[in-house]
Amino acid sequence: MKAIYQLTLLLFVCLYTAQAQDSLLQKANAIPGKYLSQVKQKSDKMERQITARSEKALTRFMKQEEKLKRRLGRIDSLKANNLFAHSIDSLGSLKSRMKGKLGKYSGALTQGGPYLDSLSNSLSFLKDSKGLLEQSKGITDKLNGSLKSVDNLKDKLAQAEQIKAYIRERKQLLKEQLSQYTGFTKDLQKMNKEAYYYAQQLKEYKEVFKDKKKAEQKAMEVIKKIPAFNDFMQKHSQLASLFNIQGATASAPNLEGLQTRNQVEQLIQQRLGSGPNASAAVSQQMAEARSKFDELKSKFPDLDNAGEMPDFKPKEMKTKSFLQRLEFGSNIQFQRSNKFFPSTGDLAGQAAYKFHKNGSAGVGLSYKLGMGTGFDNIRFSSQGMGIRSFIDWKLKGTFFLNGGYEQNYQPDYAGVPEGVGQKWTQSGLIGISKKYKINSKLKGNMMVLFDFLYNQHVPRTDPVKVRLGYNF
């Protein structure tokens, strides 16, 4: 009897321990509510950005079309009315819909790409599998709020794509219809610029949106390990709907209407004949076409459509926000000791503003740390500070031309009579820097600078400065 009691107690302890371990494991792998908050926050932000930018673009297009209508009306009033009356109303309708006054599009294909598709499906999967979420107050409301925000974002993206398509077709039509008149070239170029930068701004928003935060990365790592989620993605992802895939047991997708490789080869033989000469001619033409395509792609890597090809030289930084143009970093510079001051290390922090794809300007602060006179006399002390301004410009590849003006405060000098040493000294710097990539978010740099005001310093300092730093 005692043995049975002990065995029962042991089984009870084992079961309790297993349940406790399963509970702890489930809690550790639970999707945090912070993930839902981050998704909602970034979706709402992008929706606001798309709405504001789209309304701005449509307003400008309406003003430009009204201007063109007035100018064309002085030449041909009937054509001006036929060409612009309906279009201006259409632009106003698009603007009202973007504000949410005319209702939403239904059945629109997701325009956010694979990332938004995965994000949307992960939330839908969590809605059907709430046991994966951490159990906290209001978690269901957070999930529903995130789903609503993502759906609203998909709607805005669909509207933005329709605006892009309308503008692209519209500017092409105006170019054809107004080509017979003189004096409209500059106005058409303005419209082309607005269309191009609108498309580029949308692409910029999408790239920023794809940046994952820590909670989101953890959530996706957990959810992708679940086999049921992979099955869910196969059935509901945008790619699956595109090919009409209904799961692993579905029949092969209908490829009717698509030419096979054999059919293409037969067509080529009919046009060019058979034999090695024909194959060589096709290969040569394909190589030339590929070369031209690669050249265009290198010049305009962000284009989604050939209709967006600009007829001007785009400014790559125009679609960047002020914060996106800022670049922060730090650097360090060492100076040997002499009879006036100890060895020092200048520790600097800086912020630069990228005003051009090849150039930036900024300001910084530095602190002079005294480190003694040698290995046998290491003693840390405060030796002053500095204020910096600088500019750099890309020369070629990873080499940059650097220039700057600095004011350095170093009040204490050994062996210098009272009133002789300068507390504030100015430096004019020019030199070369080499930048290199450390990782995706960190860049290193090495600078060699010459101070052409060094001989004005009392006591005199070294004319050559070597600095090592990084930017992020």
N, C-alpha and C positions, 0 to 999 in steps of 0.2 A: 504493500500500500504506500509506503514511504517512497519507494522507487518510482511509482506511478505519479505521485505528487511532484517529485523533483523533475521528472521528465516533462510533465505538463507546464511547470513553471519555466523550464528551460525553453520550451517551444514558444511560450508567451513572450519571453524576453527577446527571442530571435525575431519573432514577427513584429514586435514593437520597434526593435532596432531597425529592421528593414523598412518599415513604414516611415520611421523618422528620417532615414537616409534618403528614401524616395522623395519625401516632402522637402528636405533640404536641397536635393538635386533639382527638383522641379522649381523651387523658389529661385535657385541660382540661375537657371536657364529661362526664367520667365521674362517676357518682353516688358521692359519698363514703361511706365506711363510717360516718361520724359520723351521717349521716341515718338509717341503720338503728338505730344506738344510741339516738338521740333518740326514734324511733318506739317502740322497745321500752320505754324508760324511762317515757315519758308514758302508754303503754298499761297498763303494770304498775301505775303510780301510780293511774290512774283505776279500774282493776279493784279495787284494794285499798279505795279510797274508797267505791265502790258497794257492795262486800261489807260493809264496816263499817257504813255508813249503813243498808243494808237489814236487817241483823241487828238493829240498834238499833231500827228502826221495828217489825219483827215482834215483838221482845221486848216492846215497849210495848203493842202491840195484844193480845198474848196476855194480859198482865197486866190490861189494861182489860176484855177479854172475860171473864176469870175473875172479876173483880170484879162485872161485870154479871150473870154467871151466879149468883153467890152471892146478890146482892140480889134477883134475880128468883125464885130458888129459895125464898125466904121467902114469896113471894106465890103462885107457880104453879110447883111443882117439875117437873111433867111438861113444861111448855112450856120451862122453863129448860134441861132436859136435851136436848130436841129442837132447840132453837135454837142452843145453844153447843157441844155435845159434838163434833160433826163439824167445826165451824169451828176450834176450838182445835187439833184434830189437823191440819187443813189448814194452819194457820199454822205449826205445828211442822214439817210436811213442807216447806213453802216455805223455812223457815229452814235446814233440813238440806241442801236442794238448793243453796242459796246458798253454803253452806260447801263444797260439792263432794262431799257424801257419797252422793248419789243419782244421780250421773251428770249428763250435760249434755242440754240440749234439742237436738233435731236439726231441721234445716230451718227454723230461726227466721229471720224477716225482720230485716235489720239495723235497729236502732233508733237508730243514731248519726247518721242523716241523711246528706246528700250528702257531707259532709267525710269521715266514716269510710268511706263507700262508695268514694270516690276513693282514700283511703289504702290500703284493703285491695286494691283492684284494681291499684294501682301496684306493690305488693309482689308480687302474683301475676304481673304482667307481667315484673317484673325476674327472677323465678324462671325464666321461660322465655327470658329474654334477658340472661343473666349477663354478656355482653360489655359491657353498659352500666355495670357496676359497676367501681370502681377495683380493680385487682388487688393485693390485700394479704392477709396471712396471716389465716385465719379468716373471710374475707368470706362464705363460704357458710354457716357456722354462725351468723353475725350475721343473715343474711337469713332463715334458718329460724327463728331465735329471735324475730325481729320478727313474722314471719307467725303464729307460735304465740301471741304476746302479743296481737296484734290479734284473732285468732280467739277467744281466751279473753275478751277485752273484749266482743266481740259477743255471746258467750254470756251474760255477766253482764248486759248491757243488755237482752237478751231476757228474762232472769229478772226483772229489775227492772220491766220493763213488765208482766209477768204479775202481779207483786206489786201494782203500782199498780192494775191492772184488778180484781184480787180485792178489794183494800181498798175501792175505789170502790163496787163492787157490794155488798160486805158492809155498809158503813156506811149505804147506802141501804136495805137490807133491815132492819137494826136500827132505823133511824128509823121505818119503817113498822110493824114489829112491836111496838115499845115505845111508840108514840104513845098507846096506850090507858091506859098507866100513868103515874103521876106520880112525879117525883123522879129521872128519868133524863136530863133535859135537859143538865145540866152534863157528865155522862159522855159523852154523844153528841157534845157540842161538843169535848171533848178529843180524841176519835177523829177528828173532822173536821179539827181543827188539825194533828194528827200526819200525816194523809193529805195535807193541802195542803202542809205544809213538806217532807214526803218528796219529793213531786213537784217542788217548787221546787228542792230540793237537787240532784236528779238533773239538772235543767235547768242549774243553775249549773256542775256538773261538766262537762257537755257544752260549755258556752261557754268554759271555761278550756282544755279539751282542744283546741279549734279554734285556739288561739293558735299560730301557726307561728314556729319559730325560723329562724335564718339558713340553716343547712344544709338544712332542710326546704324552705324557699322556693326555694333554688338547685336542689335535686333536682327539684322539681315543674316549675320553669321549663324544665329540660332535657328531662324526660320528656314534657311536653305538646307539644313541638315534633316529636315522632316520630309520623308518620302511623299506624304500626302500633299505637301505644298508643290512639289515638282509635278505631280499628277494634275494638280489644280492649274498650274501655269500652262501645261500642255493643252488644257481644254479652253482656258480663258484668256491667254495672252493675245496681244495684238497680232503677232506673227501667226498664231494658230488660226485666228479668224480670217487672216489674209489668205491662207491656203485652204480654208474650210476643214481644218483638222479637228476632229472630235475625240481625240484620245488615241491610245496606242492600238486599239482594235479597229480604228476607222479604216476605210478603204483608201487606196492611193488617191492623191489629189487629182482633180480633173485638169489635164494639160492640153485639152483640145484647143487647137488654134496656134499652139506654139510649134515652131519649126524645129525638127530634130537636126542633129549634126550632119547626118547623111543627106538630108534635104538641102541644107546650106551648101555642102560640098558639091552636090549635083548642080545647083544653081550657078556656082562659081565656074564649074566646068563648061556649062552652056555658054556663059559669057566670055570666058577667056580661053577655053579649050583645055585639053589635058596635057600632061607631060611635065617635065621638070621646070621648063621655062615658065609655064603658067603658075606653078607653085611658088617659084622664086619671085614672080611679079606680085602675087598676093602677099607673100611674106614681106616684101619691100614696102608695099603700100600700107600694110598693117603697122610696120615699124615706124613709118613716117607719121601715120595717124596717131599712134601712141605717143610719139615724141611731141607732136603739136598739143595733144591733150595734156601731157605732163607739164608742158610749158605754161599753158593756160592755168592749170591747177596750181602751179607754184606761184603764179602772179596773183591769183584770186582763190586762195584755199578755202574760203568760207562760203562760196556761192552754192546755193541749193539748186539753182535753175539757170540755164543759159540766158533766159530773158532778163536776169538781173545783172548781166555784164555791164559795168559802168563805161561811159564814154568820157571819163575824166580820171584823174589820178586821185584815188581815195586817200583820206587821212585816216591812218589806222587807229589813232588815239581818240578820234572824235566820239566814238561810242562808249568810251571808258568813263566811268564816273570819277569824281574827285578822289574818293577813297581808293579806287582801283589804280589810280595813277601814283599813289603814294608808295614809297619804298623805304623801309626802315633798315638800319644796319648799325654796325659799330666797327671800330678798328683800333689798333694799338701801334704805338711808335716808341722805340727805345732810343735814348741818347746817353752816350758815355759820360762819365764823370770827368771833371777837370778841377782846377784850383778854386773855381767860383761856385760850383754847385755839384751835388752828387749825381750818380746815375739816376735817370728818371725814365718812367714809362708813362706815356700819354694815353690814357684810356678815354675813348671818345664814343659818343652816340650821335646818330644823325638821322635826319629825315629828308628824303629827296622827292621832288615832284617831277614826274615824267611828262615833259611838255611836247616831246616828239618821240617817235619810235626809236630814234638813235641818240636822243639827248635827254638829260635831266639836270635839275638844279636843286640845291638844298642848303640847309643850315645844320649846325651841330654844336655840341658842347664837349669840352674835354677837361679831364682832371689830371694834373701832374702828380704822380706818385714817386716820391724819393725812395731809393732802394740802397743807399749807402755808397761807399767808394770802392767796394770790391768784395770778393768772397770772404775775406778775413774781417770785413767790417760791414755786415749787412744790417741796415737800420732803416725801417720804414718811416717816412715823414711826408707831410703835405707840402708840396712845392708850388702850388698855384693852380690856375685854371686857364681855359681859353675859349674863345668864341670863334666859330668858323662859318664861312660861306664857301660854296664850291659849285662848279659846273663841270659836267663831263660829256663828251661827244664821241660817238663810235667812229673809229677810223676804218678798221677792217677786221672782220671776224670777231675775235674776243679781245681786241686791243682798243683802248679808249684814250683820248686826249683829255687830260685833267687840268683844271685851273682853279685857283681859289685865293681868297683873302682872309687873313686871320688876325686876331688880336689875342696876345697871350699875356697873362698876369703872373709874374714871378717876382715877388717883392724882396726875398731874402737871398743875398749873395755873400759868400764868405770872402774876405780879403778885399772888398770894394769899399772905398771911403764913402761916408754918408753923403747922399745926394748925387752920387755919380752914376750908380746903376739905375737902369730904367725899369720901373715897375711894370709898365705896359709896353710891349714891343709889337710892331706890326710885321706881318709876313705876306709876301706876294709869291704864290706858288704856281708852278707850271710843270707838267710832267706826263708820264705815260702809265697807264694801268693795264693789268691783265686780269680778266674775269674768267672764272671757271665754275662749273656746276658741281655742287657737292651732293645734293639730292633734289627731289622735285620741288622743295620749298626753300632751299638754302643755296646761296651762291657765294663763293669765295672770291676775293680779289687781292691783288698785290700792287702797290703803287710805289713808284720812284719819282720824287718831286724835287725840284730845285727852287730854293728861296732866293729870289733876286734882290731882296732887301736885307739879306743877312749882315752885310757890312755896315748897316746903320745901327745894329744892336750893340748896346753897351751893358755888360761885356758881350763880345761877339760869339755867335752860335754857329753850329755846323750848317753849311749851305744845303746839304743833301739830306732829304728825309725819306726813309723807307717805312712804309706802313702796310700792315697785314690786317685784313678784315673780312667781313661777310655781310651779305644783305639777305633779307627774307621778306 
